[in-house]
């Protein structure tokens, strides 16, 4: 395993969107019967997948496939179908112990996700922004975690607490978040925003006067966000009152960084001269450095180490399982589905939201 098994919200979406939010049958009403509009596209002993199930899985991908070719979209459909088949085959072999293990892992992953989001409210906002619900996400995680538990049991794979702790101790620096600053700023250009050529001297002088007047008004009690919306030349932040995403040292212009990390909360800087113009910075929040604790990281580390172990063993096992179940792909467009190995490993484990 190279580097930290990074816990990010994009990993959640990769698992959810590219494997489908498909809840366990026990938690839903009976699936719609096959029909001309919802034909069976894959079947085997004890499993049956209809077109509607694949379409439901693909619904989460549509927003991300705008720049893909029809051939690439078809390949995603094939991979998703492969995943649905493998998951169903594994769930058919699930014992009560496997289901309990899947539920426990899902609970841990959801707790870690909410913890890293900072609050339940923030977590809910991020789910909503991506068209997800907590109930749907939990069902998806539980389903995949249960299938993974089956595969681990069948392959007799286990990751010990000592292995997890050893990995965490060897990568402690990767689980540290540096001190960060969250600021609002007002940018007054002294360059042409398109060509980046310097403005004439008289225009630069006028821009400096504008910046000085803005600072004077702010110090007199004017609302910073209102002035940013009205006067800032930064198109990426002005409509948001000048608010920038939190940043650590080393990512911003040195002049802005020095100002941001020298201010106290709600304090406003003097006018700062940069190569592109004049800026005024208000510190909204200084975010102390922190370390992701072992208890939060352990579940995700265990998932990564487990996948690493069964990556070599699972393909052959799943090939045998599919042959024993007599799996057939009935849709001619999907028939040339990728080998079972490509869908053997479980979707990436649910991860801790790291921000929108």
ChimeraX attribute file (.defattr): number of C-alpha atoms within 10 A of each C-alpha:
attribute: neighborCount
match mode: 1-to-1
recipient: residues
	/A:1	8
	/A:2	4
	/A:3	9
	/A:4	16
	/A:5	18
	/A:6	16
	/A:7	23
	/A:8	17
	/A:9	20
	/A:10	16
	/A:11	19
	/A:12	21
	/A:13	23
	/A:14	16
	/A:15	20
	/A:16	25
	/A:17	21
	/A:18	21
	/A:19	29
	/A:20	26
	/A:21	24
	/A:22	20
	/A:23	18
	/A:24	14
	/A:25	10
	/A:26	7
	/A:27	8
	/A:28	9
	/A:29	7
	/A:30	8
	/A:31	10
	/A:32	10
	/A:33	9
	/A:34	15
	/A:35	10
	/A:36	7
	/A:37	9
	/A:38	15
	/A:39	15
	/A:40	19
	/A:41	22
	/A:42	21
	/A:43	17
	/A:44	18
	/A:45	14
	/A:46	11
	/A:47	16
	/A:48	16
	/A:49	21
	/A:50	21
	/A:51	19
	/A:52	17
	/A:53	20
	/A:54	19
	/A:55	16
	/A:56	13
	/A:57	22
	/A:58	22
	/A:59	15
	/A:60	20
	/A:61	21
	/A:62	12
	/A:63	10
	/A:64	10
	/A:65	14
	/A:66	9
	/A:67	9
	/A:68	11
	/A:69	10
	/A:70	10
	/A:71	9
	/A:72	12
	/A:73	17
	/A:74	15
	/A:75	16
	/A:76	17
	/A:77	22
	/A:78	22
	/A:79	21
	/A:80	24
	/A:81	29
	/A:82	24
	/A:83	23
	/A:84	23
	/A:85	25
	/A:86	25
	/A:87	25
	/A:88	21
	/A:89	22
	/A:90	20
	/A:91	22
	/A:92	14
	/A:93	13
	/A:94	20
	/A:95	14
	/A:96	10
	/A:97	13
	/A:98	21
	/A:99	19
	/A:100	16
	/A:101	19
	/A:102	23
	/A:103	20
	/A:104	14
	/A:105	23
	/A:106	25
	/A:107	15
	/A:108	17
	/A:109	25
	/A:110	21
	/A:111	16
	/A:112	22
	/A:113	24
	/A:114	18
	/A:115	15
	/A:116	22
	/A:117	21
	/A:118	13
	/A:119	11
	/A:120	14
	/A:121	11
	/A:122	16
	/A:123	23
	/A:124	15
	/A:125	15
	/A:126	19
	/A:127	18
	/A:128	12
	/A:129	11
	/A:130	13
	/A:131	9
	/A:132	18
	/A:133	16
	/A:134	13
	/A:135	10
	/A:136	14
	/A:137	22
	/A:138	19
	/A:139	19
	/A:140	23
	/A:141	29
	/A:142	26
	/A:143	24
	/A:144	32
	/A:145	28
	/A:146	29
	/A:147	27
	/A:148	26
	/A:149	26
	/A:150	25
	/A:151	26
	/A:152	19
	/A:153	15
	/A:154	13
	/A:155	14
	/A:156	9
	/A:157	15
	/A:158	15
	/A:159	16
	/A:160	12
	/A:161	11
	/A:162	9
	/A:163	14
	/A:164	21
	/A:165	17
	/A:166	11
	/A:167	18
	/A:168	20
	/A:169	12
	/A:170	11
	/A:171	14
	/A:172	14
	/A:173	12
	/A:174	14
	/A:175	19
	/A:176	13
	/A:177	14
	/A:178	14
	/A:179	15
	/A:180	18
	/A:181	22
	/A:182	19
	/A:183	24
	/A:184	24
	/A:185	25
	/A:186	29
	/A:187	24
	/A:188	22
	/A:189	24
	/A:190	24
	/A:191	17
	/A:192	13
	/A:193	13
	/A:194	6
	/A:195	7
	/A:196	12
	/A:197	11
	/A:198	16
	/A:199	16
	/A:200	11
	/A:201	10
	/A:202	9
	/A:203	14
	/A:204	18
	/A:205	13
	/A:206	12
	/A:207	18
	/A:208	20
	/A:209	12
	/A:210	15
	/A:211	25
	/A:212	16
	/A:213	12
	/A:214	20
	/A:215	23
	/A:216	13
	/A:217	14
	/A:218	16
	/A:219	14
	/A:220	9
	/A:221	9
	/A:222	13
	/A:223	12
	/A:224	22
	/A:225	20
	/A:226	15
	/A:227	19
	/A:228	25
	/A:229	18
	/A:230	12
	/A:231	16
	/A:232	24
	/A:233	18
	/A:234	17
	/A:235	11
	/A:236	11
	/A:237	19
	/A:238	23
	/A:239	15
	/A:240	14
	/A:241	19
	/A:242	27
	/A:243	21
	/A:244	16
	/A:245	11
	/A:246	14
	/A:247	18
	/A:248	16
	/A:249	15
	/A:250	8
	/A:251	9
	/A:252	12
	/A:253	11
	/A:254	12
	/A:255	13
	/A:256	20
	/A:257	17
	/A:258	12
	/A:259	17
	/A:260	28
	/A:261	18
	/A:262	13
	/A:263	18
	/A:264	14
	/A:265	15
	/A:266	14
	/A:267	15
	/A:268	22
	/A:269	19
	/A:270	16
	/A:271	18
	/A:272	15
	/A:273	15
	/A:274	15
	/A:275	12
	/A:276	16
	/A:277	21
	/A:278	21
	/A:279	23
	/A:280	26
	/A:281	26
	/A:282	24
	/A:283	22
	/A:284	20
	/A:285	19
	/A:286	20
	/A:287	15
	/A:288	10
	/A:289	11
	/A:290	11
	/A:291	12
	/A:292	16
	/A:293	12
	/A:294	15
	/A:295	11
	/A:296	18
	/A:297	21
	/A:298	20
	/A:299	19
	/A:300	24
	/A:301	23
	/A:302	20
	/A:303	21
	/A:304	19
	/A:305	19
	/A:306	18
	/A:307	21
	/A:308	13
	/A:309	16
	/A:310	18
	/A:311	14
	/A:312	11
	/A:313	15
	/A:314	21
	/A:315	18
	/A:316	13
	/A:317	16
	/A:318	21
	/A:319	16
	/A:320	13
	/A:321	16
	/A:322	17
	/A:323	12
	/A:324	11
	/A:325	15
	/A:326	12
	/A:327	19
	/A:328	16
	/A:329	20
	/A:330	14
	/A:331	14
	/A:332	9
	/A:333	12
	/A:334	18
	/A:335	13
	/A:336	11
	/A:337	18
	/A:338	15
	/A:339	14
	/A:340	22
	/A:341	19
	/A:342	13
	/A:343	23
	/A:344	24
	/A:345	22
	/A:346	20
	/A:347	24
	/A:348	20
	/A:349	25
	/A:350	33
	/A:351	25
	/A:352	26
	/A:353	25
	/A:354	17
	/A:355	14
	/A:356	14
